Amino acid sequence: MRVKCSLCDKVETIDSWSFEAKRLRNKPAKTYMCQECQERISERTAERAASGQFKLYPTFRQKRNW
């Protein structure tokens, strides 16, 4: 299966029977990111978290105390 990275527009081939390919076929709203983009995003997120400037706000479900 040929897929295109949503960030860098690089076209790659993944196994048609893999879980990721099945997820992309069944849920078209899901996007594909190549391994390089995933690594870059995770590195930069870790850098922001280590700097102390990064705040993770809780979702609505976590705020409610019912």
C-alpha distances in whole Angstrom, upper triangle without the diagonal:
4,6,10,13,16,18,18,15,14,10,8,6,5,6,5,9,10,12,10,7,10,12,10,10,14,15,14,17,15,14,12,14,14,16,19,19,19,22,24,24,25,28,29,30,31,34,35,35,38,39,41,40,37,38,35,37,37,35,38,37,38,41,43,46,46
4,7,10,13,16,15,12,10,7,6,4,6,9,9,12,12,14,12,9,13,14,11,11,15,16,14,16,15,13,11,12,12,15,17,17,18,21,22,22,24,26,28,28,30,32,33,34,36,38,39,38,35,36,35,36,36,35,37,37,39,41,43,46,47
4,7,9,12,12,9,8,6,5,6,7,10,10,13,13,14,10,9,12,12,9,11,14,14,12,14,12,9,7,9,9,12,14,14,15,18,19,19,21,23,24,25,27,29,30,31,33,34,36,35,32,33,31,32,33,31,34,34,35,38,40,43,44
4,6,9,8,6,6,4,6,9,10,14,14,17,16,16,13,12,15,14,11,13,16,15,13,14,12,9,7,8,8,12,13,12,14,17,17,17,19,22,22,23,25,27,27,29,31,32,34,32,30,31,29,31,32,31,33,34,35,37,39,42,43
4,6,6,5,5,6,8,11,12,15,16,19,17,17,13,13,16,15,12,15,18,16,14,14,11,8,5,5,6,9,10,8,10,13,13,13,16,18,18,19,22,23,24,25,28,29,30,29,26,27,26,28,29,28,31,32,32,35,37,40,41
4,6,6,8,10,11,14,15,18,19,21,19,18,15,15,17,15,13,15,17,15,13,12,10,6,6,6,8,12,12,9,11,14,14,13,16,18,18,18,21,23,22,24,27,28,29,27,24,26,24,26,27,26,28,29,30,32,34,38,39
4,6,8,11,13,16,17,21,22,24,21,21,17,18,21,19,16,19,21,19,16,15,13,10,9,7,8,11,10,7,10,13,11,11,14,16,15,16,19,20,20,22,24,25,26,25,22,24,23,25,26,26,29,30,30,32,35,38,40
4,6,9,11,15,17,20,22,24,22,22,18,19,22,20,18,21,23,21,19,18,16,12,11,8,8,11,9,8,11,13,12,12,16,17,16,18,21,21,22,24,26,27,29,27,25,27,26,28,30,29,32,34,34,36,39,42,44
4,6,9,13,15,19,20,22,21,21,18,17,20,19,16,18,21,20,17,17,15,12,10,9,9,13,12,11,13,16,15,16,19,20,20,21,24,25,25,27,30,30,32,30,28,30,29,30,32,31,34,35,36,38,40,43,45
4,6,10,13,16,18,21,19,20,17,16,20,19,16,19,22,21,18,18,17,13,10,9,8,11,10,10,13,15,15,16,19,20,20,22,24,25,26,28,30,31,33,32,29,31,30,32,34,33,36,37,37,39,42,45,47
4,7,10,14,15,18,17,18,15,14,18,18,15,16,20,19,17,18,16,13,10,10,9,12,13,13,15,17,18,19,21,23,23,25,27,28,29,31,33,34,36,35,32,34,32,34,35,34,37,38,38,41,43,46,47
4,7,10,12,15,14,16,13,12,16,16,14,16,19,19,17,19,16,13,10,10,8,10,12,13,14,16,17,19,20,22,23,25,26,28,29,31,32,34,36,35,32,34,32,34,35,34,37,37,38,41,43,46,47
4,7,9,12,11,14,12,10,14,15,13,14,18,18,17,19,17,15,11,12,10,12,14,16,16,18,20,21,22,24,26,27,29,30,32,33,35,36,38,38,35,36,34,36,37,36,38,38,39,42,44,46,47
4,6,9,8,10,8,7,11,12,11,12,16,17,16,18,15,14,11,12,10,12,15,16,16,18,20,21,21,24,26,26,27,30,31,32,34,36,37,37,34,35,33,35,35,34,36,36,37,40,41,44,45
4,5,5,9,9,7,10,12,12,12,15,17,17,20,17,16,13,15,14,15,18,19,19,21,23,24,24,26,29,29,30,32,34,34,36,38,40,39,36,37,35,37,36,35,38,37,38,41,42,45,45
4,6,9,9,6,8,11,10,10,13,15,15,18,16,16,14,16,16,17,21,21,21,23,25,26,26,29,31,30,32,35,36,36,38,40,41,41,38,38,36,37,36,35,37,36,38,41,42,44,45
4,7,8,7,7,10,11,11,13,15,16,19,17,17,16,18,18,19,22,23,21,24,27,27,26,29,31,31,32,35,36,36,38,41,42,41,38,38,35,37,36,34,37,35,36,40,41,43,43
4,5,5,6,9,10,11,13,14,16,18,15,15,13,15,15,15,19,20,18,20,23,23,23,26,28,27,28,31,32,32,34,37,38,38,34,35,32,34,33,31,34,33,34,37,38,40,41
4,5,5,6,9,10,11,12,14,16,13,14,12,14,15,16,19,19,17,20,23,22,21,25,27,26,27,30,31,30,32,35,36,36,32,32,29,30,29,28,30,29,30,33,35,37,37
4,5,5,6,9,10,10,12,13,10,10,9,11,12,13,16,16,14,17,20,19,19,22,24,23,25,28,28,28,30,33,34,33,30,30,27,29,28,27,29,28,29,32,34,36,37
4,5,5,6,9,10,11,13,11,11,9,12,13,15,18,18,17,20,22,21,22,25,27,26,28,31,31,31,34,36,37,36,33,33,30,32,31,29,32,31,32,35,36,39,40
4,5,5,6,8,10,13,11,12,12,15,16,18,21,21,19,22,25,24,24,27,29,28,29,32,33,33,35,37,38,37,34,34,31,32,31,29,31,30,31,34,35,37,38
4,6,5,6,8,10,8,10,10,13,15,17,20,19,17,21,23,21,21,25,26,25,27,30,30,30,32,35,35,34,30,30,27,28,27,25,27,26,27,31,32,34,34
4,6,5,6,8,6,7,8,11,14,16,19,18,17,20,22,20,21,25,26,25,27,30,30,30,33,35,35,34,31,31,28,29,28,26,28,28,29,32,33,36,36
4,6,6,10,9,10,11,15,17,19,22,21,20,24,25,24,25,29,29,29,31,33,33,34,37,38,39,38,34,34,31,32,31,29,30,30,32,35,35,38,38
4,6,9,9,12,13,17,19,21,24,23,22,25,27,25,26,30,30,29,31,34,34,34,37,39,39,37,34,33,30,30,29,27,28,27,29,32,33,35,35
4,5,6,9,11,15,18,20,23,21,20,23,25,23,24,27,28,26,29,31,31,31,34,36,36,34,31,30,27,27,26,23,25,24,27,29,30,33,33
4,5,8,10,14,17,20,22,20,19,23,24,22,24,27,27,26,29,31,31,31,34,36,36,34,31,30,28,28,27,25,26,26,28,31,32,35,35
4,6,10,13,17,19,21,19,18,22,22,20,22,25,25,23,26,29,28,28,31,33,33,31,27,27,24,24,24,21,23,23,25,28,29,32,32
4,7,10,13,16,18,16,15,18,19,17,18,22,22,21,24,26,25,26,29,30,31,29,26,25,23,23,23,21,23,23,25,27,29,32,32
4,7,10,13,15,12,12,16,16,15,17,20,20,19,22,24,24,25,28,29,30,28,25,25,23,24,24,22,25,25,27,29,31,34,35
4,7,10,12,10,10,13,15,14,15,18,19,19,21,23,23,24,27,29,30,28,25,26,24,25,26,25,27,28,29,31,33,36,37
4,7,8,6,6,10,11,10,12,15,15,16,18,20,21,22,24,26,27,26,23,24,23,24,25,25,28,28,29,31,33,36,38
4,5,5,6,9,10,11,12,14,16,17,19,20,21,23,25,26,28,27,25,26,25,27,28,28,31,31,31,34,36,39,41
4,6,5,6,9,10,11,12,14,15,16,18,20,21,22,24,27,26,24,25,24,27,28,28,31,31,31,34,36,39,41
4,5,5,6,9,10,11,12,14,15,17,19,20,21,23,25,25,23,25,24,27,28,29,32,33,32,35,38,40,42
4,5,5,6,9,10,11,12,14,15,17,18,20,21,23,22,20,22,21,24,26,26,29,30,30,32,35,38,40
4,5,5,6,9,10,11,12,14,15,16,18,20,22,21,19,20,19,22,23,23,27,27,27,29,32,35,37
4,5,5,6,9,10,11,12,14,15,16,18,21,21,18,21,20,23,24,25,29,29,28,31,34,36,39
4,6,5,6,9,10,11,12,14,15,17,19,19,17,19,19,22,24,25,29,30,29,31,34,37,39
4,5,5,6,9,10,11,12,14,15,17,16,14,16,16,19,21,21,25,26,25,27,30,33,35
4,6,5,6,9,10,10,12,14,16,16,13,16,15,18,20,21,25,25,24,26,29,32,34
4,5,5,6,9,10,11,12,15,15,13,16,16,20,22,23,27,28,26,28,32,34,37
4,5,5,6,9,10,11,13,12,11,14,15,18,21,22,26,27,26,27,31,33,36
4,5,5,6,9,10,11,11,8,11,11,15,17,19,22,23,22,24,27,29,32
4,5,5,6,9,10,11,9,12,12,16,18,20,24,25,23,25,28,30,33
4,5,5,6,9,10,9,13,14,18,20,23,26,27,25,27,30,32,35
4,5,5,7,6,5,9,11,14,17,20,23,25,23,24,27,30,33
4,6,6,7,5,8,9,13,15,18,22,23,20,22,25,27,30
4,6,8,8,11,13,16,19,22,25,26,23,25,28,30,33
4,5,7,10,13,16,19,22,26,27,25,25,29,31,34
4,6,8,11,14,17,20,23,25,22,22,26,27,31
4,6,10,12,16,19,22,24,22,21,25,27,31
4,7,10,13,16,19,21,19,19,23,25,28
4,6,9,12,15,17,15,15,19,21,25
4,6,9,13,14,12,13,17,19,22
4,7,9,11,10,10,13,16,19
4,7,8,6,7,10,13,16
4,5,5,7,9,12,15
4,5,5,7,10,12
4,6,6,9,10
4,6,8,10
4,6,9
4,6
4
